[in-house]
């Protein structure tokens, strides 16, 4: 099967290398200025060992592919999509947040755009070189993708991925955001890793409140989630784990603050739900971006 990866950062590189190592045909869409230096092989360092895979690099998608995996930052999406000049058979976005699904369905059609989420701590080391730092990779997809991607997902399971097909799209999307948003906002506002947050009574209380707010908005949006399931997940993650937003803030990079925190704030307004903890955390992060 032919796959194209839009967004050759940590997530796109991890997925592209994993798929390529399974024998899938991989093409990576990169910015024109980076095309000459992009290597012919992708490399992924994992806790369980290294993977390598051949990949073609192009600046624009001008030939049909079976699956387009999108792994850009949310604020890069509109610009990145200009490189997609031929509609793919299926679009699988691995972006943060929930609002991008409507954007992609407006462009490619409802049937082509398949909601999906991925949870992993990974980084890009250099063009074509990536590292998976967390011991887990959790990939969830809408059940509409199962006829096309079921066999591939089972093979990813053999690589240690935890994969599920989920019927309720709101549950699929919000289940990640109810974990990611509290994690990203609390670690970024505090400057602490997960272990330090859990060891601090004050910051742990903020984390608990942020999870409750996210879940309240999620449930009002049609998702089947409960705060207790995310509290258990936080207790089980590596204590040294830091969020991508926290890393971006420390490096002075643009943040996905609206994509991650925005749906909760807007949902709070829409459904008259108190999301004051989330709003306060966002305000702290914004003050830190202004001060730097």
Secondary structure, DSSP 8 states (H G I E B T S, - for coil): -EEEEE--SHHHHHHHHHHHHTT-EEEEE--GGGGGG--SEEEEEETTEEEEEE-EEESSB-S--SEEEE-S-GGGHHHHGGGB-S--SEEEE--SSSTHHHHHHHHH-TTTEEEEEEE--EEEEETTEEEE-SS--EEEEEGGGHHHHHHHHHHHHHTT-EEEEES-HHHHHHHHHHHHHHHHHHHHHH---HHHHHH-HHHHHHHHHHHHHHHHHHHHTT----HHHHHHHHHHS-TT---HHHHHHHHT----HIIIIIHHHHHHHHHT---HHHHHHHHHHHHHHHH-
